Amino acid sequence: MTLPARLRWLWLTLAVVLLDRATKAWFESQTAEGWRRELVHNFVYLVHSRNPGLAFGFLSDSASTGTRVVLILGSIAIIAVLAWLLVTNQSGNAMAAVGLALLLGGATGNVTDRILHGAVTDFFEVWFGTYRYPAFNVADSAIAIGAALILLDILFGRRPETPHSNARTP
């Protein structure tokens, strides 16, 4: 049985979800929330934090049940759109397909956390001088890389040439 070309990138989505869940489960079982360890002096840290809001902690102060339900339903809608885009990808462009697969895997990994725990577990933290980049996880990394690939494809990807008609109509 051969997998249709437009579905061949679903393995990447599955790999992101499994790696994300495995790393989060390990961190949750091995560390307490608030745990912190420096990996690279004044630069990279492992941390155990929870984010009930969106990216970069947006809406994390309003961790009500209503907000949680809205975030879960919104995530499921986004996952459905991403899956549809990936499956119906007609361009055949690998960069766009990989980007969509990474976005889909990251979104699925984070919504799974929201459903199971009410918040997303984050465990990487990066400092640039005195600026602390918000904590993130494997799913967040996949989302960022996927978005960058799609942006690069939009900006620099090859497009099929459309025939230009030089003939004049009378």
N, C-alpha and C positions, 0 to 999 in steps of 0.2 A: 504494500500500500504506500503510495507516495503522497506526501503532504503538499497541498496546493502552495504555490510560491508565496502567496500573501499570508499564509499561516505559519511559515517557517520560522518567524521571529518570536512566536509564542514561547519557545523554550527559554528565551532570554527573560521574558516576563516572569515565568515560573522560577527561574534561577534567582532573580532579584527578590521575589516574595519569600522564597525558602531561606536565602541568605539573611534577609532582613529579620525574619521571624527567629531564626536560629541565634543570631547575635543578640537580639533583644531578650530572648528567653534566657540566654546565658547570663547577660548582665543583670537581669531581674533576679535570677537565682543566686548569683554570686556576690552581689553588692546591695547595699541599702541605698534608698533614695538619698541623695546628697553626697554620696561617696565621690571622691576625687583623687586622681593620681596624675602626676606630671610625667609625660612621655619624652618630650623634647623641651628642654629648659626654656621657660618663658614663651612657649610657642604652641605646643600641642598637648592637650590634656584628655584623659579619659574621665568622664563624669557620669553619674547616674542621675538624670533629671527627667521630669515628666512635663509635657506640654499639653494642657487641655484645649488650647486654642489652635490657631492656624500657624503658618510659617512665621518664624521670627517672634513667636509669642503673641502675635496679634490675637486679640479676644481671649487671652489666657486668664484675664481677671474675671471674665463672666463665664465661669464653668458650670452654668446651670444645666439642668436636664434639657431644657428647650434648646439651648445653644448646642449641646451635644447631639441632639436629634437632627438639628438643621445641618450641622457639620457632616454627620454620617450620611444623610440623604443627599446633600450636595456632592459629597465624595462619590457616592454610588452613581449619581448622574454623570459626573465627570468620567468615571471608570467606563460607563456604558458608551459615552461618546468616543473615548480613546480606543476602546475595543472595536467599535464600528469603524473608526478611521483606519485602524491597523488592518482589519480584515478586508476592507474595501479599497485599500491602497492600490490605486491604478497606475501610479507613476513607476512602480518597480524600483524606485530609488532606495538603495540600501540604507543610506544615512537617515532618511526620513523614517524608514521602517524601524531601524534600531532606536531612534529617538522616541518614537511612539511606544515601542515595547518597553523601554526604560521608564517612561512616564507612567505607563499602565502598571508596571510592577511596583514602582514607588508608591503610587496612589493606593494600590491594593494593600501593600504592606502597612501603610499608615492607617487606612480605614479599619483594617483588622485590629490594630491596637486600640483604636477608638471604641470599637464594638466590644472587645474583650476587657479593656481596662478603663475606658472613659477618658484616656489621655494617651499621647504618643510618647514612648520611651526614647530619649535621646542619650547619646553617650560619647560623642566626639565634641571637643571644644577647641577652637583655635584663637590664639591671641596675635594681634598685629600691633606691637608696641603696647599702648594702653587701651586699644580697642579690642573688645572681646566679641568675636563673631558668635552669634547664638548657637547653642548646642544643636547637633544634628545627628542623623543615623544613616544607615545604608539606604533606606528608602529615599530620604531627602537627597542623598548624593546621586542616586539614580535619576530622580526628578530633575536635578540641576544639570546633569550631564545630558539627559534626554532633551531638555529644553534648549541647551546650547547646540546640540546636533541639529535640531529642527531649525533653529535660527540660522545656523551656518548653511543648511540646505536651502533655506529661503533666499539667503543673501548671495550664495556662491554656487549653488547646485546647478547642474546642467539641466536645461529645459529642452524638451523636444522642439525642434524647429517647426514652425507652422509655415505652410507654403504661402508666399506673398504673390499676389496676382499683379503682374505688371501690365496685363492686357486691359485695354480700355473697352468699356462697353459702349455700343453705339447709342 
